[in-house]
Amino acid sequence: MCGACGQTVVADPVLGPVRTMRQHLIVAQTVNDLCRSWPGAPKVAATGGGWLVSRPTGAIEAVSTVEALWTAVLSGRAGVPLAAAVGPAAADEDSLASRVLALGRRLSRERPGGAV
């Protein structure tokens, strides 16, 4: 728990020990860019504590880690491939966008019927 604000702090291996709104915005943009071509793709919005995943049905799910975000985005999407690159940010393998993409690819492969 954060001593300053009283909010629960969730550890996230993708983001590292410090979480910022900028990181949340980069993750949301990366996931939205990758899923843009999917029919009925969920939309991801950054919040101070994580992300909101909005579905076309109107359902909204709050998540607090990148893995939980990918799980929410990929749910019900068997066989939907993730894009091969995120754009210029993907060139740097240590960039946040690249780490988000790598986790999404791994989770999509681990899911039954998942594709890369």
N, C-alpha and C positions, 0 to 999 in steps of 0.2 A: 504494500500500500504506500502511496506517495504521502510523505509527511507534510508536504506543502498544501496539497489540494484534497487529500483524502480519497482519491480515486485508486482503484486497484490497478496496478501496473502489470501487464501481461508480457511475459518474456516471448520474444520472437526471434528465432535464429536468423531469419532473412534480414531483418532490420538492424540487428545488433543490439548493444546494451542501451542505446539512447534512441528514443522514438520522437520524431518531429512531424509536424503537419506537412512539411515539404516532402518527407518520405512517403507519407500517406497519399499525398497528391500524385507523386510519381508512380506509386503502385497502382492507384486507381486508373491513371491514364494508360499505363502499360496494359493492364487487363482489358480495359475498354477497347484499346486499339487492336488487340489480338482477337477479340470476340466480335468486332464490328460486323464481319461478314456473315455471322450466324443468323439465320432467321429467328426472330424472337429472342435475341441475345439479352441476357440480363445487363443492367446498367449498374456500374459501381460508382459510388460517391464517397469521398474521404470525409471522415469526421475526426475530431480530436482524439478519440479513443480507438479508432479502427476504421471500418468501412460499413456502408449500407449497400446491400445487394438488392436491387429492385427488379422484379420480374414483370413481364408483360401483363400478367394476371392482376397486378397491383400488390402482390405480396412483397413485403420488405423484410429482409433478414439482416440483423446487425452481427458483425463478426469482428474479432479483435486480433487475429493473426493472419499472416499471408496464407498459411496452409488452410485455415478455416475459410478464407476468402475463395481460394481455388476450389475447395470442396463444395462450397455453395454454388459457385459459377458452373462447375462441371456436372453438378447433380442433374440427372435426366438427359445428359448429352453424350450418350455412348456413341463412339465412332466419329465424333467431331474433332478434326485435326486442329492443332494449334499452329499458328503461323511460324514459319521458319526463322523469322527475325523480327525484332522490334523496331528496327531502323538504326540510325547512327549510334544510339546508346548500346546496341548489342555488340558493337565492335569491341568494347571494353568488357572483358569477361568478368571483371570485378565490380562492374557497375550494378546498382540496385535493380535496374530494369533487366539485366542479364540474369541476376539471381532469381528474380520473380519468374522469368520465363523458364529457367531451368527447373524450378519447383513445379510449375504448371505442367511442363512436359513429363516430369517423373510421375506426378499424380495421374495424368491422363493415361500413361502407360500401365499404371498399376490397377486402374479401374477395369472391370470386365468390359470388353468390347471397346476399350479406349484406343485412341490413335495418337500418333505423334505429329 
